[in-house]
Amino acid sequence: MDNQKVKMLPPAEASEYLGVNQRTLRKWVAENRLTAYRYSHRAVRYKTSDLDKFIQGHQIGKVA
């Protein structure tokens, strides 16, 4: 098992990371396009590795 610490972001930081509104994040989670992790009734977090995979999966064309 890898000993790297998993970086988790709250919704405000995750939405800034992706450049979208927090409502868009909630919509994508509801559509099973993105994974969110609930730690309590109100605490939701997003793994940066999941956000990076989401970005890579929606890349259009090649980056020079």
Buried (B, 14 or more C-beta within 10 A) or exposed (E): EEEEEEEBBEBEBBBEBBEEEBEEBBEBBEEEEBEBEEEEEEEBBBBBEBBEEBEEEEEEEEEE
